[in-house]
Amino acid sequence: MTLLITVFAAVIATVKWYGRKDDSMRLGILCFMYWGASIMWFVDAIFEYASSGAEYFTPAPADMLNDAFLGLSVVALGLVIWLVRLLIVDPKGTVRSALKRA
C-alpha cells in the first residue's frame, strides 16, 4: 500500500512538473523525493516477497491500514519538506516582500 500511494504521488507530481512552462515552484524536487520513496518501497516489497513468498499478496486488513497511514505520512512529509524549501528559497519573492512590509 505504501508503494502504491507513493507511486501515485510521484506520477501526479511528475505530470504537474512536466506540464509547467517554468520551474519557479521547484516541482522537480518533489518529483525526486516521491520517486526516491517509490524506489525504496519497491525494493522493500521485493525483499519482503522473497522472504514470505505468496503470503505477501494476502495481507491482514490491519497491516493494510498501517501501510496506508505510513504511505500517506510519507507523502505529507515530502510535501512539508518541499514547502519549507520553497519558503526558504522564495523564488517569487513573496515572503521577502511580506517581511519588508511588516
N, CA, C and O of each residue as an XYZ file, in Angstrom:
408
protein
N       0.818     -1.184      0.000
C       0.000      0.000      0.000
C       0.871      1.261      0.000
O       0.537      2.256     -0.644
N       1.983      1.208      0.725
C       2.879      2.369      0.726
C       3.448      2.601     -0.661
O       3.577      3.740     -1.110
N       3.789      1.510     -1.335
C       4.320      1.629     -2.694
C       3.287      2.255     -3.621
O       3.613      3.142     -4.409
N       2.066      1.806     -3.530
C       1.003      2.316     -4.397
C       0.749      3.809     -4.166
O       0.601      4.568     -5.124
N       0.700      4.223     -2.914
C       0.440      5.628     -2.587
C       1.578      6.527     -3.055
O       1.339      7.597     -3.614
N       2.813      6.093     -2.829
C       3.934      6.941     -3.240
C       4.097      6.969     -4.755
O       4.520      7.985     -5.307
N       3.774      5.886     -5.430
C       3.838      5.904     -6.899
C       2.788      6.860     -7.457
O       3.075      7.621     -8.382
N       1.575      6.829     -6.904
C       0.547      7.775     -7.342
C       0.991      9.220     -7.106
O       0.809     10.077     -7.971
N       1.571      9.488     -5.938
C       2.055     10.841     -5.651
C       3.180     11.229     -6.606
O       3.237     12.369     -7.066
N       4.069     10.292     -6.906
C       5.172     10.576     -7.829
C       4.661     10.854     -9.237
O       5.158     11.757     -9.911
N       3.684     10.094     -9.680
C       3.143     10.304    -11.023
C       2.422     11.649    -11.098
O       2.585     12.382    -12.073
N       1.634     11.978    -10.088
C       0.922     13.263    -10.076
C       1.905     14.430    -10.060
O       1.735     15.397    -10.801
N       2.936     14.339     -9.211
C       3.933     15.412     -9.149
C       4.700     15.526    -10.469
O       5.023     16.632    -10.903
N       4.989     14.401    -11.101
C       5.712     14.434    -12.367
C       4.864     15.041    -13.472
O       5.374     15.810    -14.287
N       3.581     14.709    -13.514
C       2.698     15.290    -14.524
C       2.584     16.799    -14.316
O       2.623     17.566    -15.278
N       2.442     17.223    -13.063
C       2.381     18.666    -12.779
C       3.684     19.356    -13.163
O       3.661     20.442    -13.743
N       4.815     18.740    -12.845
C       6.114     19.318    -13.176
C       6.308     19.389    -14.688
O       6.790     20.396    -15.206
N       5.936     18.335    -15.387
C       6.131     18.286    -16.834
C       5.202     19.259    -17.561
O       5.552     19.768    -18.627
N       4.027     19.521    -16.995
C       3.065     20.398    -17.636
C       3.344     21.876    -17.446
O       2.767     22.704    -18.152
N       4.213     22.228    -16.513
C       4.508     23.645    -16.263
C       5.534     24.165    -17.253
O       6.458     23.451    -17.642
N       5.365     25.403    -17.653
C       6.317     26.036    -18.571
C       7.591     26.475    -17.830
O       8.699     26.333    -18.346
N       7.412     27.011    -16.612
C       8.566     27.435    -15.822
C       8.683     26.533    -14.594
O       7.726     25.865    -14.203
N       9.854     26.527    -14.006
C      10.084     25.695    -12.826
C      10.259     26.565    -11.593
O      11.116     26.293    -10.752
N       9.452     27.610    -11.485
C       9.594     28.525    -10.357
C       9.155     27.886     -9.041
O       9.629     28.287     -7.978
N       8.275     26.918     -9.094
C       7.815     26.263     -7.866
C       8.695     25.082     -7.463
O       8.439     24.442     -6.443
N       9.707     24.793     -8.237
C      10.669     23.726     -7.945
C       9.977     22.373     -7.730
O      10.267     21.668     -6.764
N       9.069     22.024     -8.632
C       8.358     20.751     -8.524
C       9.261     19.558     -8.806
O       8.928     18.433     -8.436
N      10.388     19.786     -9.449
C      11.322     18.696     -9.711
C      11.832     18.061     -8.437
O      12.044     16.849     -8.387
N      12.034     18.865     -7.407
C      12.491     18.339     -6.122
C      11.444     17.418     -5.524
O      11.771     16.362     -4.982
N      10.187     17.817     -5.622
C       9.095     16.986     -5.127
C       9.031     15.669     -5.900
O       8.799     14.612     -5.314
N       9.235     15.737     -7.204
C       9.247     14.513     -8.017
C      10.359     13.573     -7.570
O      10.133     12.374     -7.409
N      11.556     14.112     -7.368
C      12.680     13.270     -6.955
C      12.433     12.635     -5.592
O      12.781     11.474     -5.381
N      11.842     13.375     -4.675
C      11.556     12.799     -3.358
C      10.552     11.658     -3.458
O      10.733     10.607     -2.843
N       9.493     11.869     -4.236
C       8.470     10.830     -4.355
C       8.968      9.623     -5.148
O       8.659      8.486     -4.793
N       9.729      9.852     -6.207
C      10.262      8.715     -6.949
C      11.294      7.964     -6.117
O      11.386      6.740     -6.208
N      12.067      8.676     -5.313
C      13.010      8.005     -4.414
C      12.300      7.148     -3.383
O      12.729      6.032     -3.091
N      11.210      7.674     -2.830
C      10.426      6.893     -1.877
C       9.792      5.687     -2.567
O       9.709      4.607     -1.982
N       9.352      5.867     -3.797
C       8.752      4.752     -4.543
C       9.768      3.646     -4.793
O       9.455      2.463     -4.658
N      10.980      4.033     -5.156
C      12.027      3.031     -5.369
C      12.350      2.323     -4.063
O      12.556      1.110     -4.047
N      12.395      3.068     -2.976
C      12.664      2.464     -1.673
C      11.598      1.438     -1.314
O      11.923      0.333     -0.880
N      10.313      1.800     -1.493
C       9.236      0.863     -1.160
C       9.222     -0.325     -2.121
O       8.848     -1.430     -1.727
N       9.628     -0.112     -3.382
C       9.679     -1.211     -4.336
C      10.743     -2.229     -3.931
O      10.497     -3.434     -3.980
N      11.911     -1.758     -3.536
C      12.965     -2.659     -3.071
C      12.516     -3.386     -1.810
O      12.790     -4.575     -1.646
N      11.831     -2.680     -0.924
C      11.291     -3.303      0.281
C      10.296     -4.401     -0.076
O      10.302     -5.467      0.538
N       9.444     -4.148     -1.062
C       8.458     -5.147     -1.483
C       9.136     -6.376     -2.078
O       8.697     -7.503     -1.849
N      10.199     -6.160     -2.839
C      10.921     -7.293     -3.426
C      11.503     -8.178     -2.333
O      11.364     -9.400     -2.383
N      12.152     -7.572     -1.348
C      12.757     -8.361     -0.286
C      11.703     -9.015      0.604
O      11.905    -10.133      1.078
N      10.596     -8.344      0.832
C       9.534     -8.948      1.628
C       8.898    -10.117      0.889
O       8.573    -11.136      1.499
N       8.719     -9.974     -0.420
C       8.189    -11.088     -1.213
C       9.161    -12.260     -1.216
O       8.745    -13.417     -1.152
N      10.452    -11.962     -1.292
C      11.453    -13.029     -1.292
C      11.450    -13.800      0.023
O      11.722    -15.000      0.044
N      11.144    -13.111      1.117
C      11.167    -13.794      2.413
C       9.844    -14.480      2.757
O       9.850    -15.520      3.415
N       8.712    -13.920      2.324
C       7.427    -14.506      2.720
C       6.721    -15.263      1.605
O       5.798    -16.029      1.882
N       7.119    -15.078      0.378
C       6.516    -15.819     -0.728
C       5.121    -15.323     -1.056
O       4.867    -14.118     -1.071
N       4.217    -16.261     -1.318
C       2.857    -15.916     -1.756
C       2.044    -15.246     -0.653
O       1.033    -14.607     -0.945
N       2.456    -15.373      0.592
C       1.745    -14.709      1.704
C       1.810    -13.192      1.579
O       1.000    -12.481      2.174
N       2.754    -12.706      0.820
C       2.896    -11.267      0.623
C       1.641    -10.662     -0.002
O       1.313     -9.508      0.272
N       0.939    -11.422     -0.834
C      -0.215    -10.904     -1.553
C      -1.521    -11.025     -0.776
O      -2.570    -10.634     -1.288
N      -1.488    -11.553      0.443
C      -2.692    -11.641      1.273
C      -2.429    -11.007      2.645
O      -2.373    -11.712      3.653
N      -2.269     -9.698      2.685
C      -2.003     -9.052      3.977
C      -3.280     -8.955      4.817
O      -4.398     -8.989      4.302
N      -3.072     -8.834      6.102
C      -4.205     -8.641      7.018
C      -4.740     -7.220      6.853
O      -3.982     -6.317      6.502
N      -6.033     -7.008      7.098
C      -6.590     -5.649      6.968
C      -5.897     -4.627      7.865
O      -5.727     -3.471      7.475
N      -5.497     -5.047      9.058
C      -4.791     -4.116      9.950
C      -3.447     -3.707      9.360
O      -3.041     -2.551      9.474
N      -2.757     -4.654      8.729
C      -1.471     -4.324      8.091
C      -1.663     -3.376      6.909
O      -0.855     -2.474      6.689
N      -2.736     -3.590      6.155
C      -3.013     -2.692      5.031
C      -3.329     -1.284      5.517
O      -2.911     -0.306      4.897
N      -4.059     -1.173      6.615
C      -4.374      0.138      7.169
C      -3.115      0.832      7.678
O      -2.928      2.028      7.453
N      -2.258      0.086      8.358
C      -0.999      0.658      8.828
C      -0.127      1.109      7.654
O       0.491      2.172      7.712
N      -0.077      0.306      6.593
C       0.695      0.690      5.411
C       0.115      1.925      4.735
O       0.859      2.771      4.239
N      -1.210      2.030      4.715
C      -1.838      3.213      4.119
C      -1.493      4.466      4.915
O      -1.180      5.506      4.335
N      -1.549      4.373      6.240
C      -1.176      5.521      7.076
C       0.290      5.879      6.879
O       0.639      7.058      6.836
N       1.141      4.883      6.761
C       2.562      5.145      6.536
C       2.784      5.809      5.180
O       3.568      6.753      5.075
N       2.109      5.329      4.153
C       2.237      5.934      2.834
C       1.754      7.371      2.800
O       2.397      8.234      2.203
N       0.615      7.632      3.443
C       0.100      8.997      3.493
C       1.010      9.917      4.297
O       1.172     11.089      3.959
N       1.603      9.384      5.361
C       2.516     10.224      6.151
C       3.799     10.513      5.381
O       4.372     11.592      5.535
N       4.260      9.580      4.561
C       5.442      9.831      3.732
C       5.141     10.913      2.695
O       5.968     11.792      2.452
N       3.958     10.848      2.086
C       3.569     11.864      1.115
C       3.437     13.232      1.798
O       3.868     14.248      1.251
N       2.846     13.251      2.981
C       2.690     14.516      3.713
C       4.051     15.074      4.123
O       4.275     16.280      4.027
N       4.949     14.223      4.572
C       6.283     14.690      4.958
C       7.036     15.239      3.750
O       7.747     16.237      3.867
N       6.889     14.602      2.600
C       7.502     15.117      1.379
C       6.968     16.491      1.025
O       7.727     17.374      0.627
N       5.655     16.675      1.171
C       5.065     17.992      0.911
C       5.579     19.049      1.888
O       5.847     20.183      1.491
N       5.715     18.685      3.151
C       6.209     19.637      4.153
C       7.651     20.034      3.837
O       7.994     21.215      3.900
N       8.491     19.066      3.501
C       9.880     19.369      3.167
C       9.947     20.277      1.943
O      10.729     21.227      1.910
N       9.125     19.981      0.937
C       9.095     20.803     -0.271
C       8.621     22.220      0.032
O       9.192     23.184     -0.478
N       7.583     22.357      0.856
C       7.073     23.688      1.201
C       8.090     24.502      1.993
O       8.258     25.697      1.748
N       8.768     23.857      2.942
C       9.782     24.571      3.729
C      10.915     25.038      2.819
O      11.390     26.167      2.943
N      11.344     24.177      1.913
C      12.400     24.582      0.983
C      11.920     25.705      0.071
O      12.675     26.625     -0.245
N      10.673     25.625     -0.345
C      10.117     26.667     -1.201
C      10.048     27.998     -0.467
O      10.313     29.044     -1.058
N       9.695     27.970      0.812
C       9.648     29.202      1.589
C      11.047     29.772      1.825
O      11.223     30.990      1.857
N      12.032     28.907      1.988
C      13.397     29.379      2.209
C      13.973     29.982      0.928
O      14.569     31.058      0.958
N      13.793     29.288     -0.190
C      14.327     29.781     -1.464
C      13.538     30.996     -1.938
O      14.127     31.942     -2.462
N      12.233     30.990     -1.768
C      11.332     32.096     -2.114
C      11.551     32.581     -3.552
O      12.012     33.704     -3.758
N      11.224     31.745     -4.550
C      11.536     32.095     -5.939
C      10.784     33.309     -6.472
O      11.298     34.010     -7.344
N       9.598     33.570     -5.977
C       8.829     34.722     -6.471
C       8.979     35.958     -5.588
O       8.434     37.015     -5.908
N       9.712     35.835     -4.480
C       9.941     36.970     -3.596
C       8.741     37.348     -2.745
O       8.693     38.461     -2.221
N       7.785     36.469     -2.595
C       6.577     36.769     -1.837
C       6.864     36.932     -0.351
O       6.396     37.884      0.272
N       7.625     36.014      0.214
C       7.933     36.084      1.645
C       8.800     37.304      1.932
O       8.594     37.993      2.931
N       9.759     37.569      1.067
C      10.653     38.709      1.243
C       9.877     40.016      1.236
O      10.136     40.894      2.059
N       8.931     40.157      0.318
C       8.146     41.409      0.255
C       7.190     41.517      1.435
O       6.928     42.620      1.915
N       6.668     40.399      1.907
C       5.774     40.435      3.071
C       6.541     40.830      4.334
O       6.010     41.538      5.189
N       7.792     40.371      4.450
C       8.587     40.750      5.607
C       9.025     42.210      5.563
O       9.184     42.844      6.607
N       9.221     42.743      4.365
C       9.593     44.148      4.246
C       8.435     45.065      4.592
O       8.647     46.158      5.118
N       7.203     44.633      4.302
C       6.023     45.434      4.624
C       5.740     45.452      6.127
O       5.200     46.431      6.642
N       6.092     44.404      6.817
C       5.767     44.298      8.243
C       6.705     45.102      9.122
O       6.553     45.108     10.343
